[in-house]
Amino acid sequence: MSVENSSSLPASGDDPLVSAGLSIAMKWGQALGDPQQLKVAMAGLEPQLKREHEIRMRQLGLQERKAEREAQASREVRQHRLRLTSLIVGAVTSIAMLGAGVYVAKDAWWLATLLCGPSLISMAAIIILRRYDAEAMKAVAQVAKRAIAAGGQQ
């Protein structure tokens, strides 16, 4: 291969390792001049390219693990915010329901029973604990019915 033919080789612009390898091979070919010597030079270049490839693959693996750790940390932050927001909203709602129940107790006993009774507990379980049990909701409904019935008798 001569210097004039070297410019006609296709350069791989999308892979820097291949283009670097080709440029090194071209320099060796120009220095050596003989295709047989260029073949020897390429054989000597192959282990270096393999090492560089292994290094690049390790770097990519490290970047992937770093991205996974960052995604996990971001997910944990979002979950923490969600739990904290649920806790605050549940606490404020519970306090508001208790206050409203006490405020309307003299005028509307049935409303106070609904606000301060088992519905308060079930609402807090749903918002704060983020848990819904069908059996627990049935039990809450039965207790609420009994509380209203007992209040109506008085």
SERO-4910 file (N, C-alpha, C, O; in steps of 0.05 Angstrom, whole numbers):
BEGIN
 pado doro    nc1    nc2    nc3   cac1   cac2   cac3    cc1    cc2    cc3    oc1    oc2    oc3
  Met    A     17    -23      0      0      0      0     18     24      0     37     26     16
  Ser    A     12     42    -17     28     67    -19     14     90     -6     -9     88      2
  Val    A     28    112     -3     18    136      9     -5    147     -7    -24    158      5
  Glu    A     -4    145    -33    -26    155    -50    -52    140    -46    -73    151    -46
  Asn    A    -50    114    -42    -74     97    -38    -85     99    -10   -107     91     -5
  Ser    A    -69    110      8    -78    111     36   -101    130     39   -118    126     58
  Ser    A   -104    150     23   -126    169     26   -152    157     16   -173    168     22
  Ser    A   -151    135      0   -176    123    -10   -188    103      9   -209     93      3
  Leu    A   -176     98     32   -187     79     51   -211     92     65   -211    116     71
  Pro    A   -232     77     69   -256     88     83   -249     92    112   -241     74    126
  Ala    A   -253    116    122   -248    122    150   -274    119    165   -295    129    157
  Ser    A   -273    104    187   -297    100    203   -299    122    223   -286    122    244
  Gly    A   -315    142    217   -318    166    234   -335    162    258   -334    178    277
  Asp    A   -351    140    259   -369    136    281   -356    121    304   -367    122    326
  Asp    A   -334    108    300   -321     93    322   -292    104    325   -276     99    307
  Pro    A   -286    117    347   -260    129    350   -238    109    352   -215    114    344
  Leu    A   -244     85    363   -223     65    366   -215     54    339   -191     50    334
  Val    A   -234     49    321   -228     39    295   -212     60    279   -192     53    266
  Ser    A   -221     85    280   -207    106    266   -179    110    277   -160    115    262
  Ala    A   -175    108    303   -149    110    315   -131     87    306   -108     90    300
  Gly    A   -143     63    305   -128     39    296   -120     42    267    -97     35    260
  Leu    A   -138     52    251   -131     55    223   -109     76    219    -92     73    202
  Ser    A   -111     98    234    -90    118    231    -63    108    240    -42    114    228
  Ile    A    -63     92    261    -37     80    270    -27     61    249     -3     60    244
  Ala    A    -45     45    238    -37     25    218    -26     40    193     -7     31    181
  Met    A    -39     62    186    -30     77    163     -1     88    168     15     88    150
  Lys    A      3     98    192     30    108    198     51     86    197     73     90    187
  Trp    A     43     63    208     62     40    207     67     31    178     89     25    170
  Gly    A     45     32    163     48     24    135     66     43    120     82     34    103
  Gln    A     63     68    125     81     88    112    110     85    121    128     87    105
  Ala    A    113     79    146    140     76    156    153     50    146    177     50    140
  Leu    A    137     29    144    148      3    136    149      0    106    167    -12     95
  Gly    A    128     10     92    128     10     63    119    -17     51    107    -16     29
  Asp    A    122    -39     63    117    -65     51     90    -76     62     86    -74     87
  Pro    A     73    -87     46     48    -99     56     52   -121     76     36   -124     95
  Gln    A     73   -136     73     79   -158     92     86   -146    119     78   -156    140
  Gln    A    101   -125    119    108   -112    144     84    -98    156     82    -96    181
  Leu    A     66    -89    140     41    -77    150     24    -98    163     11    -92    183
  Lys    A     24   -122    153      9   -144    165     20   -150    192      5   -155    211
  Val    A     47   -150    195     59   -154    221     52   -132    240     46   -136    264
  Ala    A     51   -107    230     44    -84    246     15    -87    256      9    -80    279
  Met    A     -3    -96    238    -31    -99    246    -34   -121    267    -50   -118    286
  Ala    A    -18   -142    265    -19   -163    285     -9   -153    312    -19   -161    332
  Gly    A     10   -135    312     19   -122    337     -1   -103    348     -1    -98    372
  Leu    A    -17    -91    331    -37    -72    340    -62    -85    352    -76    -73    369
  Glu    A    -67   -109    344    -92   -123    353    -93   -126    383   -114   -120    395
  Pro    A    -72   -134    397    -74   -136    427    -80   -109    440    -94   -108    460
  Gln    A    -68    -88    429    -73    -62    440   -102    -54    437   -114    -43    456
  Leu    A   -113    -59    414   -142    -53    410   -160    -70    428   -180    -60    438
  Lys    A   -152    -95    433   -168   -112    451   -167   -100    479   -187   -100    493
  Arg    A   -144    -92    488   -141    -80    515   -158    -55    517   -172    -51    537
  Glu    A   -157    -38    497   -173    -13    497   -203    -20    497   -219     -6    510
  His    A   -210    -40    482   -238    -49    482   -247    -58    510   -269    -51    519
  Glu    A   -231    -75    522   -237    -84    549   -240    -61    569   -258    -60    585
  Ile    A   -222    -42    567   -223    -18    585   -249     -3    580   -262      5    599
  Arg    A   -256      1    554   -281     15    548   -305      0    558   -324     13    568
  Met    A   -305    -26    555   -328    -42    565   -330    -40    595   -353    -38    606
  Arg    A   -308    -40    609   -309    -36    638   -320     -9    646   -336     -6    664
  Gln    A   -311     12    631   -321     39    636   -351     40    631   -366     52    647
  Leu    A   -360     27    610   -389     27    605   -405     12    626   -426     21    634
  Gly    A   -393    -10    636   -406    -24    658   -408     -7    684   -428     -7    697
  Leu    A   -386      7    689   -386     25    713   -407     47    710   -420     54    729
  Gln    A   -409     58    685   -428     79    680   -457     69    684   -474     82    694
  Glu    A   -461     44    675   -488     32    677   -495     28    706   -517     34    715
  Arg    A   -476     17    722   -481     13    751   -486     40    765   -503     42    783
  Lys    A   -471     60    757   -475     87    769   -503     97    762   -516    109    780
  Ala    A   -511     94    738   -538    103    730   -560     87    745   -580     99    753
  Glu    A   -556     62    749   -575     46    765   -576     56    794   -598     58    805
  Arg    A   -553     61    805   -553     71    833   -567     98    835   -582    103    854
  Glu    A   -562    116    815   -575    142    815   -606    139    812   -621    153    825
  Ala    A   -614    121    795   -643    116    791   -655    105    816   -678    113    824
  Gln    A   -642     87    830   -652     76    855   -654     98    876   -673     99    891
  Ala    A   -634    115    878   -634    137    897   -657    156    891   -671    165    909
  Ser    A   -661    162    866   -683    180    858   -710    167    865   -729    181    874
  Arg    A   -713    141    860   -737    126    867   -743    127    897   -765    131    906
  Glu    A   -721    124    913   -724    124    942   -733    152    952   -749    155    970
  Val    A   -722    173    940   -729    200    947   -759    205    941   -773    217    957
  Arg    A   -768    196    917   -796    200    910   -814    185    929   -835    195    937
  Gln    A   -807    160    936   -823    144    955   -824    158    982   -845    159    995
  His    A   -802    169    991   -801    182   1017   -819    207   1017   -834    212   1036
  Arg    A   -818    222    995   -836    246    993   -865    238    993   -882    251   1006
  Leu    A   -871    216    979   -899    207    978   -909    198   1006   -931    206   1014
  Arg    A   -892    183   1020   -900    174   1047   -903    198   1066   -921    199   1082
  Leu    A   -884    217   1064   -885    241   1082   -910    258   1075   -923    268   1093
  Thr    A   -916    261   1050   -939    277   1042   -965    263   1051   -983    276   1061
  Ser    A   -966    236   1049   -989    221   1058   -993    224   1088  -1015    227   1098
  Leu    A   -971    224   1103   -972    227   1132   -982    254   1139   -999    257   1157
  Ile    A   -973    275   1126   -981    302   1133  -1010    306   1125  -1026    317   1141
  Val    A  -1018    298   1101  -1046    301   1093  -1065    285   1111  -1086    295   1119
  Gly    A  -1057    261   1118  -1074    245   1136  -1076    258   1164  -1098    258   1176
  Ala    A  -1054    268   1175  -1055    281   1201  -1072    306   1201  -1089    310   1219
  Val    A  -1069    322   1180  -1085    347   1179  -1115    340   1175  -1132    353   1188
  Thr    A  -1121    321   1158  -1149    313   1154  -1161    302   1179  -1184    308   1186
  Ser    A  -1146    285   1193  -1156    274   1218  -1161    295   1239  -1182    295   1253
  Ile    A  -1143    314   1242  -1147    335   1262  -1171    353   1254  -1187    361   1271
  Ala    A  -1173    358   1228  -1196    374   1219  -1223    359   1224  -1242    372   1232
  Met    A  -1223    333   1219  -1248    318   1224  -1254    317   1254  -1278    320   1261
  Leu    A  -1234    314   1271  -1239    314   1300  -1250    341   1309  -1269    343   1324
  Gly    A  -1237    362   1299  -1246    389   1307  -1274    395   1297  -1290    406   1312
  Ala    A  -1280    387   1273  -1307    392   1262  -1327    375   1277  -1349    384   1282
  Gly    A  -1320    351   1284  -1338    333   1300  -1344    345   1327  -1367    344   1336
  Val    A  -1324    355   1341  -1329    368   1367  -1346    393   1364  -1363    399   1380
  Tyr    A  -1340    409   1343  -1355    434   1338  -1385    429   1333  -1401    444   1343
  Val    A  -1391    409   1318  -1420    404   1311  -1433    384   1330  -1456    377   1325
  Ala    A  -1420    376   1351  -1431    355   1369  -1457    365   1382  -1476    348   1385
  Lys    A  -1460    390   1390  -1484    400   1404  -1508    401   1385  -1531    396   1392
  Asp    A  -1503    409   1360  -1525    413   1341  -1532    388   1325  -1556    383   1321
  Ala    A  -1512    373   1316  -1518    350   1299  -1501    326   1309  -1478    323   1301
  Trp    A  -1513    310   1327  -1498    288   1339  -1491    267   1318  -1469    255   1320
  Trp    A  -1508    263   1299  -1503    243   1278  -1479    251   1261  -1464    234   1252
  Leu    A  -1476    277   1256  -1453    286   1240  -1427    283   1256  -1407    276   1245
  Ala    A  -1429    289   1282  -1406    286   1300  -1398    256   1301  -1374    250   1302
  Thr    A  -1417    239   1301  -1411    210   1301  -1397    202   1276  -1378    186   1276
  Leu    A  -1406    212   1253  -1393    206   1228  -1365    217   1226  -1347    204   1216
  Leu    A  -1362    242   1236  -1335    255   1234  -1315    243   1253  -1291    240   1246
  Cys    A  -1323    236   1278  -1304    227   1298  -1304    197   1302  -1289    187   1318
  Gly    A  -1321    183   1289  -1324    155   1294  -1305    138   1277  -1283    146   1270
  Pro    A  -1315    114   1270  -1298     95   1255  -1290    105   1228  -1270     95   1217
  Ser    A  -1305    123   1216  -1297    133   1190  -1270    148   1191  -1254    148   1173
  Leu    A  -1265    161   1214  -1239    174   1218  -1217    154   1218  -1196    159   1206
  Ile    A  -1221    132   1232  -1200    111   1233  -1195     99   1205  -1172     95   1197
  Ser    A  -1217     93   1191  -1214     80   1165  -1201    100   1145  -1184     92   1129
  Met    A  -1209    125   1147  -1196    145   1129  -1167    148   1135  -1150    150   1116
  Ala    A  -1159    148   1160  -1131    150   1167  -1115    125   1158  -1093    128   1149
  Ala    A  -1128    102   1160  -1114     78   1151  -1110     78   1120  -1089     70   1111
  Ile    A  -1129     89   1106  -1126     90   1077  -1105    111   1069  -1088    105   1052
  Ile    A  -1107    135   1080  -1089    156   1071  -1060    153   1083  -1041    154   1068
  Ile    A  -1059    148   1109  -1032    147   1121  -1018    120   1116   -995    120   1108
  Leu    A  -1032     98   1122  -1020     72   1119  -1020     62   1090  -1006     43   1083
  Arg    A  -1037     74   1073  -1040     67   1045  -1048     37   1043  -1037     22   1027
  Arg    A  -1067     30   1059  -1076      2   1060  -1106      2   1060  -1119     17   1075
  Tyr    A  -1118    -16   1045  -1147    -19   1044  -1154    -48   1047  -1146    -65   1031
  Asp    A  -1167    -54   1069  -1176    -82   1074  -1206    -83   1073  -1220    -67   1087
  Ala    A  -1217   -100   1056  -1246   -101   1053  -1260   -110   1079  -1281    -99   1086
  Glu    A  -1248   -128   1093  -1260   -137   1118  -1260   -115   1139  -1279   -112   1154
  Ala    A  -1238   -100   1140  -1237    -78   1160  -1257    -56   1153  -1269    -45   1171
  Met    A  -1262    -51   1127  -1282    -31   1119  -1310    -41   1126  -1327    -24   1133
  Lys    A  -1315    -66   1123  -1342    -77   1131  -1346    -74   1161  -1367    -67   1170
  Ala    A  -1325    -80   1177  -1326    -77   1206  -1331    -47   1213  -1346    -42   1232
  Val    A  -1318    -29   1200  -1321     -1   1205  -1350      8   1199  -1362     23   1214
  Ala    A  -1361     -2   1177  -1389      4   1169  -1408     -6   1190  -1427      8   1198
  Gln    A  -1404    -30   1200  -1421    -41   1221  -1420    -25   1247  -1440    -19   1259
  Val    A  -1396    -17   1255  -1392     -1   1279  -1405     26   1276  -1418     36   1294
  Ala    A  -1403     38   1252  -1415     64   1247  -1446     62   1249  -1459     79   1260
  Lys    A  -1457     40   1238  -1486     36   1240  -1495     34   1269  -1516     45   1277
  Arg    A  -1480     18   1285  -1487     15   1313  -1484     41   1328  -1501     47   1346
  Ala    A  -1464     57   1321  -1460     83   1335  -1483    102   1329  -1493    116   1347
  Ile    A  -1492    103   1304  -1514    120   1296  -1540    111   1309  -1556    127   1318
  Ala    A  -1544     84   1310  -1568     73   1322  -1568     79   1352  -1589     86   1363
  Ala    A  -1545     77   1365  -1544     83   1394  -1548    113   1399  -1561    120   1419
  Gly    A  -1538    130   1382  -1543    159   1385  -1571    166   1380  -1582    185   1392
  Gly    A  -1585    152   1362  -1612    159   1356  -1631    151   1378  -1652    163   1382
  Gln    A  -1625    131   1394  -1641    122   1416  -1641    142   1439  -1661    145   1453
  Gln    A  -1619    155   1442  -1617    174   1464  -1632    199   1456  -1633    219   1472
***
